[in-house]
Amino acid sequence: MSPWLAGFLAGAAWCCAVAGWYLFRGNPWWLRGAAALGLAGTVGIGASMFRPSPADAELQVPLPERAPNGGYASSDTCRSCHPGQHASWHRSFHRTMTQVATEEAVVAPFDGQVLSERGRAFRFARRGGAFYVGEVSPTMTLEGSVTPDFFERARRVVMTTGSHHMQAYWVEGNDGELEQVPFVYLIREDRWLANSDSFLEPPHADNDPLVRYTWSGSCITCHSTGGPFDASAAYADPTPENAVTELGISCEACHGPAQAHVDANRDPSRRYLAHAKDTGDPTIINPARLPHERSAAVCGRCHSVHPDGEGERVHDFRPGDNLHDYLSIDAMLQMTDEASPWADVDWLAFDDRDTVGSFWRDGSCRVAGREHTSMIRSGCYLRGEMDCTSCHSMHEGDRDRQLASEDRTDDAMCLGCHDAIAADVDGHTHHPAESAGARCVSCHMPYTAYGLLMATRSHRMDGPQATGAAGRDRPNACNLCHLDQTFGWTAERLTDWYGAAPASPTDEIPAGVHWMLRGDATQRTLAAWHMGWGPAREAVDVAALRPALESLLEDPYAAVRQVALTSLRNIDPSVELDVAAVTRDPHRQDTGDPALEALRLARDDTEVAIPE
Amino acid sequence: MTTTHQGELSDRARFHLRFGWWSLLAFLTLGVVLEGLHGFKVGFYLDVDNEVRRLTWTLAHAHGALLGLVHIGLAATLHLARPRGWAVILGARALTIASVLLPLGFFLGGIGTAGGDPGIGIVFVPVGALALFLGVLLVSVSLRGKPT
């Protein structure tokens, strides 16, 4: 309690005591005394009811301090003048990217379960509205009742990250830093998962130590708003003293620091003049009014591959800035271009492995959430005016994908510029008009990026080619749906329909089988995901390819096994395999098909680590 | 102004009595319309984007209805206390002006809103507020001393 509040309450209690003494004048002294004490006591009881509980104080201490600073004003300030925009942002997953671990924020059941990873076991439990994680004996496997002494030893979960697909939890480490709990919670699948198993990365040994992730400058930059302004200090000392304006991604992440805007617009004449002119307000950034490169950069600050070692530089980026001033984007694109002499190097041996590992051989980004990096290689961006807001909207979009209204995301959006195709859509697509194959995005934005145990659309808008046969080759859009057809089949059609150069001859096995059995880990994952994808299941008799999918349950990569099992269940809900067991260990499969077994022996085991 | 006998309403008192009751009718009708907008969950009135419209129209309804009651009270004052002089004449006119401008300003403020700002019609409100202040002040001043 602050000294001011304590003084105020003491004064109020004194006044009540005097009032009680005065009001009961004429009565015996003991009655007057009781009245005075009673009224003063009422103030004390009332004050104790409003005092923060010890649990809440415990929650606040390890968290980054949150207060407007450095020209930031906070979303609460924006609300009074922009209630509609505030409301649409408030229901977005951007707001809930990072939250204080309250009952409303935490989605996982902390119901006493014990989870094990690499020889260590952790118990997750709650007491009232507080959530706790504590390390327990590795021999503890039975999930019995949680005893009170567990809470004395366990650590309080103070912060969460994510609220859409998965949620991670943070506790205070021994050194005062926030450190991530080694398990995340998959929201849609309603299950816990070890951190390392949520990434597409080479299998670890059982005796590898758990990786310790701490709340650092890179988290602060993209998972909170208005963070500390000395980026190097934030990286060196990521402690709670490094204040942010808000946890989560709020208004000023896209519109820039707003205090100057707030101050200027206290003057009503200025506001009404601005409404009348409708020319924008120079005291704030509106991405919709920026040139398309600058507008895209607002999202690209976080939704892009940060070349190795440059992550902290975007900390100083502000909406309206040129992202190229902060990141070596051109050098990165040059290094990862299809024609680059570096294309075939085993990048896992180099410091730049995260950068190059983020790309397919043709230079397309293969990491989900890095859409800006893909888009800036698209003709629509390079030769047109496309930016993120062409299809997405923070304020009008659906909550799941932030897609704008239908007229901006349907084929009409593309056909607005591509008028020659608009004149003969059927002749261009060669697919039935109402089928998924006739949608622009199906062929020009296939699901070739990976993240969070699923595939997402490539944001490099380009035409399909019969690629994907070699390792690090991007799987082509045609065969990701027509999984049962060969690369040759695809090449023939692309040549017939669009005059594409004939592809080199490949062996005659279905592309889906090729990727699942001979592909690298990313290709295997994407092919497995597409086996469960609705349009592919409509176009293909996936039952014929099921043995190849089942063989992925034995894959060395935990992420591949999980994606394969999810697709297997989409195809056949009666599959009874335990996802936890499949995640933990390769599940021995004998396809009984010598041809498949032979293909599996030719698997591309080049190490893949998708840097999510 | 015509001469009146004891117990008979003056023209001014009658005007304010009529004005008050018609105001009440008009703004209670507006209240019913607003309740209807609530009942049918009309986004034009209830959506968070239209928060300012909802606020200003509610204020138009409240001010209109309450000022109607003030006019009825003024009519009673004129009849019972029979104040004389320039103060009551000006005060009554100011109250009438305020009773038009305040609800009108709030209502027009709900049309053409821009973000958190009401429409330009809101400019009538401060003028009406000033008239209301003057009206109440002048009527109060006119009631000083003994009734004639």
Interface residues (C-beta under 8 A of the other chain):
Chain A: S80 C81 H82 P83 G84 Q85 H86 A87 P268 R271 Y272 H275
Chain B: D47 V48 D49 N50 E51 V52 A114 G115 G116 D117 I120
